[in-house]
Amino acid sequence: MVRDMLGDPHKTAPGHAPHSPAGVGLGLSPVSRASVVDRAFAALRARILSGAFAPGSHLPTEATLTEALGVSRSTVREALNRLASARLIHIQHSGPKTVLDYRVHAGLEVVPALISDPDVPVDPNLVRAITEMRSVLAPDAARLAARRRTDPQAKQVFTAAEAVDPMADLDALAAESMAFWMTVVRASQNLAYQLAFNSLRVTYVATAGPFRRLIADELRARDRYLEVAQAIARGDAEAAETAARALVRLGDVPILAA
């Protein structure tokens, strides 16, 4: 019955037997042999995040996915296990694979895909949400860093602030800014903030071009970085929080206005 709904068959990658055209009806196509598991995982993840495979629905069988993607069944199983680890599907032993609502079950690790995957429509509300999260996390991380940092950490933060070169190009400035915030978040000694920062950093790298242009004023504000670092060094939590909020606001305003 599935085959009756499908069009002409696609060719598979070398080494695979010709497969049925199951991918046509599923919105999937054969993947290349390079990084085959990664590509199969990404293809399925995109269908879930875009809503093509709706929450509560059952994924097609392993056999159907194998044909649709033009890969081996072991590859499909590994991709499915990764989806389950990302809490995008629930695998019932000897039963169906159920799609989960990523808004309810997934973590920050899906944010880069939601932002940068060309097969997932970008939700403007997500860009706003990430910006709002950054505007909350950065000042509070600076506040905690001022309270908790060790002397070596305070020195690392100050060194990172001094390294910001307003005359550098945006790529170099972005790297310097990320290095600065990494030292601040580490000095906060808040593991949850560190893990959240890791996800935001991946998202930032994935969308580097647009974000760098929008936050150019923030990236070049070396004096503001130094203000944050100096407040952290002297243990002034309130001043560190205020200075950090002023710094990230330089980037938040143009992002939210875009």
C-alpha positions in Angstrom: 0.0 0.0 0.0 2.9 2.3 0.8 4.5 1.6 -2.6 1.3 2.6 -4.4 1.7 6.1 -3.1 5.3 6.5 -4.3 6.9 7.6 -7.5 9.9 6.4 -9.5 12.8 4.7 -7.7 16.0 6.5 -6.8 19.5 5.2 -7.3 21.3 4.1 -4.2 24.9 4.7 -3.2 27.5 2.2 -4.7 27.5 -1.1 -3.0 23.7 -1.1 -2.2 21.1 -3.0 -4.1 18.5 -0.9 -5.9 15.7 0.1 -3.4 12.1 1.0 -3.7 11.1 4.6 -4.0 9.9 4.8 -0.4 11.8 8.0 0.2 9.5 10.0 -2.2 6.5 9.8 0.1 8.5 10.4 3.2 10.4 13.5 2.0 13.7 11.7 2.4 16.4 10.9 -0.2 19.4 8.6 -0.3 22.4 9.8 1.6 26.1 9.6 0.6 28.4 7.0 2.1 30.5 9.7 3.8 29.5 10.1 7.4 26.5 8.0 6.6 25.2 7.6 10.1 25.5 11.4 10.7 23.6 12.1 7.5 20.9 9.6 8.2 20.5 11.0 11.7 20.4 14.6 10.4 17.8 13.7 7.7 15.5 12.1 10.2 16.0 14.8 12.8 15.1 17.4 10.3 11.8 15.7 9.5 11.0 15.6 13.2 12.0 19.2 14.0 10.2 20.5 10.9 7.0 18.7 12.0 6.9 16.4 8.9 7.0 13.5 11.4 4.6 14.9 13.9 4.7 14.4 17.7 2.9 11.2 18.7 3.2 9.6 15.3 5.1 6.4 14.6 8.2 6.5 12.4 8.2 4.3 9.3 9.6 0.8 9.8 13.4 0.2 9.8 12.9 -1.6 6.4 11.1 1.4 4.9 13.7 3.9 6.3 16.5 1.7 5.0 15.0 1.9 1.5 14.2 5.6 1.7 17.7 6.6 2.8 19.6 4.1 0.7 21.6 2.8 3.7 22.0 -0.4 5.6 19.6 -1.4 8.4 22.5 -1.1 10.9 23.0 2.5 9.9 19.3 3.2 10.4 19.3 1.5 13.8 22.3 3.6 14.9 20.6 6.8 13.7 17.4 5.8 15.5 19.4 5.2 18.7 20.9 8.7 18.4 17.4 10.2 18.0 16.3 8.3 21.1 19.3 9.6 23.0 18.4 13.2 21.9 14.9 12.5 23.2 13.4 13.0 19.8 11.8 9.6 19.6 10.8 6.8 22.0 11.8 3.3 21.1 9.6 0.6 22.5 11.2 -2.8 22.4 9.7 -4.9 19.6 7.3 -2.0 19.0 7.0 1.3 17.1 9.3 4.2 17.3 7.2 7.1 18.5 8.0 10.8 17.7 8.3 13.0 20.8 7.6 16.7 21.0 11.0 18.2 21.1 9.6 21.2 22.9 8.7 19.0 25.8 11.4 16.4 25.8 14.6 17.6 24.1 17.4 19.7 25.4 19.5 22.6 24.1 21.4 20.3 21.9 18.7 20.6 19.2 19.0 24.4 19.0 21.8 24.5 16.4 19.8 22.3 14.1 16.7 24.4 14.6 18.7 27.5 13.6 21.0 26.2 10.9 19.5 23.1 9.3 18.3 24.2 5.8 15.5 21.6 6.0 14.1 23.1 9.2 12.2 26.4 8.8 13.7 29.0 11.1 11.3 30.2 13.8 11.9 33.9 14.5 10.6 33.3 18.0 13.5 30.9 18.6 16.1 33.6 17.6 14.4 35.9 20.1 14.4 33.2 22.7 18.1 32.5 22.3 18.9 36.2 22.5 16.8 36.5 25.7 18.5 33.5 27.2 21.9 35.0 26.5 20.8 38.4 28.0 19.9 36.5 31.2 22.8 34.0 31.4 25.7 36.3 30.7 25.0 38.9 33.4 24.3 36.3 36.0 27.4 34.3 35.1 29.4 37.4 35.6 27.7 38.0 39.0 28.5 34.5 40.1 32.0 34.7 38.8 32.7 37.8 40.9 31.6 35.8 44.0 33.2 32.5 43.2 36.2 33.0 41.0 39.6 31.8 42.1 42.6 34.2 41.7 43.8 32.2 38.6 40.3 32.4 37.1 40.1 36.2 37.7 43.4 36.5 35.9 42.2 34.4 33.0 39.1 36.6 32.6 41.1 39.8 32.6 43.6 38.3 30.1 40.7 37.3 27.8 39.3 40.8 28.0 42.6 42.4 27.2 42.9 40.2 24.2 39.8 41.7 22.5 41.2 43.8 19.7 38.6 46.4 18.3 40.7 46.7 15.1 40.5 43.0 14.3 38.1 41.6 11.7 34.8 40.2 12.9 36.0 36.6 12.7 38.9 37.3 15.1 36.7 39.4 17.4 34.1 36.7 17.6 36.7 34.1 18.6 38.1 36.6 21.2 34.6 37.3 22.6 33.8 33.6 22.9 37.0 33.0 24.7 36.2 35.8 27.1 32.7 34.5 27.9 34.0 31.0 28.3 36.4 32.1 31.0 33.6 34.0 32.7 31.2 31.1 32.7 33.8 28.7 34.0 34.6 31.2 36.8 30.9 31.2 37.7 31.4 27.6 38.7 27.8 26.8 37.6 27.8 23.6 35.6 24.3 24.2 34.2 25.5 27.6 32.8 28.5 25.9 31.4 26.5 23.3 29.5 24.0 26.0 28.3 26.9 28.1 27.1 28.3 25.1 25.2 25.0 24.9 23.3 24.8 28.6 22.7 28.3 28.6 21.4 27.5 25.8 18.9 24.5 27.8 17.8 26.5 30.9 17.4 29.2 29.2 15.3 26.5 27.6 13.1 25.0 31.1 12.4 28.2 33.0 12.6 27.9 35.3 9.6 24.5 36.9 10.4 25.2 37.1 14.1 28.6 38.6 13.8 27.4 41.5 11.7 24.5 42.2 14.0 26.6 42.3 17.2 29.7 44.0 15.7 29.4 46.9 18.2 29.4 44.4 21.1 32.4 42.6 19.7 34.4 45.8 19.4 33.5 47.1 22.9 36.8 46.3 24.5 36.3 48.8 27.3 33.1 47.0 28.3 34.8 43.6 28.4 37.5 45.2 30.7 34.8 46.6 32.9 33.3 43.1 33.4 36.7 41.6 34.1 37.7 44.3 36.6 34.5 43.9 38.5 35.0 40.2 38.6 38.6 40.6 39.8 37.7 42.8 42.7 34.7 40.6 43.6 32.0 43.2 43.0 29.1 41.0 41.9 26.7 43.9 41.4 29.1 45.8 39.2 30.0 42.7 37.2 26.3 41.9 36.5 25.6 45.5 35.5 28.6 45.7 33.2 27.9 42.4 31.6 24.3 43.4 30.9 25.4 46.6 29.3 27.8 44.7 27.1 25.4 42.1 25.8 22.7 44.7 25.3 24.9 46.2 22.5 24.2 43.0 20.6 20.8 42.1 21.9 19.1 45.3 20.6 20.1 44.9 16.9 19.3 41.2 17.0 15.8 41.7 18.4 15.3 44.6 15.9 16.3 42.6 12.9 
